[in-house]
Amino acid sequence: MLRITSEYALFCKLGGFIGSNPEIVSSFPSLAGFEEKSDILNTCFPIGIKVGDFHEDRYKKYIVLSYIFKIQQLADRDDLFSLSVLL
């Protein structure tokens, strides 16, 4: 039987307001061991990704699976979120 386990889970956000940039909101466990957090952020939340997209990529030794969704806002645009796991 093949068993795949997640080593990291990340929750990233792109705010709906003008001038917002993607950011890592939370991770489990902590990303303290990662030198370049912007690299992993770009992998989990790639430019041009759309709501409802499921994205697969690689980051170093990991396979990264991300799902993009939105949370509606009353003002400005909706916030986009990425829920990613590193396998």
C-alpha positions as CSV (number, residue, x, y, z in Angstrom):
1,M,0.0,0.0,0.0
2,L,1.3,3.4,-1.0
3,R,1.2,6.0,1.8
4,I,1.7,9.7,1.1
5,T,2.1,12.0,4.1
6,S,2.1,15.8,4.2
7,E,5.3,17.4,5.6
8,Y,3.9,20.9,5.6
9,A,0.6,22.7,5.2
10,L,0.5,26.3,4.2
11,F,-2.3,28.9,4.1
12,C,-1.6,31.9,1.9
13,K,-3.6,35.0,1.1
14,L,-3.8,37.7,-1.5
15,G,-5.9,40.6,-0.2
16,G,-8.5,42.2,-2.4
17,F,-7.3,45.7,-1.8
18,I,-5.1,47.7,-4.2
19,G,-1.4,47.2,-3.6
20,S,-1.7,43.9,-1.8
21,N,0.9,41.2,-2.1
22,P,0.6,37.4,-1.5
23,E,1.6,36.5,2.0
24,I,1.9,33.3,4.1
25,V,-0.8,33.5,6.8
26,S,0.0,30.3,8.6
27,S,2.0,27.1,8.2
28,F,2.2,23.8,10.1
29,P,4.8,23.1,11.2
30,S,6.6,26.4,11.2
31,L,8.7,27.3,8.1
32,A,11.6,28.4,10.3
33,G,13.9,26.0,8.3
34,F,13.1,27.6,5.0
35,E,15.6,30.2,3.9
36,E,13.6,31.8,1.1
37,K,10.0,31.9,2.1
38,S,9.2,34.0,-1.1
39,D,10.2,31.0,-3.2
40,I,7.7,28.7,-1.5
41,L,5.0,31.4,-1.6
42,N,5.4,31.8,-5.4
43,T,5.1,28.0,-5.7
44,C,1.9,27.8,-3.5
45,F,0.3,30.9,-4.9
46,P,1.6,31.4,-8.5
47,I,0.9,34.5,-10.5
48,G,-2.2,34.3,-12.6
49,I,-3.9,31.5,-10.7
50,K,-7.7,31.7,-10.5
51,V,-10.4,30.8,-8.0
52,G,-11.2,27.1,-8.2
53,D,-7.9,26.2,-9.7
54,F,-6.0,23.1,-8.4
55,H,-2.3,23.6,-8.9
56,E,0.5,21.0,-8.8
57,D,4.2,22.0,-8.8
58,R,7.5,21.0,-7.3
59,Y,9.6,22.8,-4.7
60,K,13.0,21.3,-3.9
61,K,12.3,17.7,-2.8
62,Y,8.5,18.3,-2.3
63,I,5.5,17.9,-4.5
64,V,3.2,20.9,-3.9
65,L,-0.6,20.6,-4.2
66,S,-2.6,23.9,-3.9
67,Y,-6.2,24.8,-4.1
68,I,-7.3,28.4,-4.7
69,F,-10.5,29.8,-3.2
70,K,-12.0,33.2,-2.4
71,I,-13.7,34.9,0.5
72,Q,-16.1,37.6,-0.5
73,Q,-15.6,41.1,0.8
74,L,-18.1,43.9,0.9
75,A,-15.6,46.5,-0.1
76,D,-12.9,46.2,-2.8
77,R,-12.3,42.9,-4.5
78,D,-12.6,39.4,-2.9
79,D,-9.6,38.0,-1.0
80,L,-7.9,35.0,-2.6
81,F,-6.6,32.2,-0.5
82,S,-4.4,29.2,-1.2
83,L,-4.4,26.0,0.8
84,S,-1.3,24.0,0.0
85,V,0.3,20.8,1.2
86,L,3.9,19.8,0.6
87,L,4.3,16.0,0.1
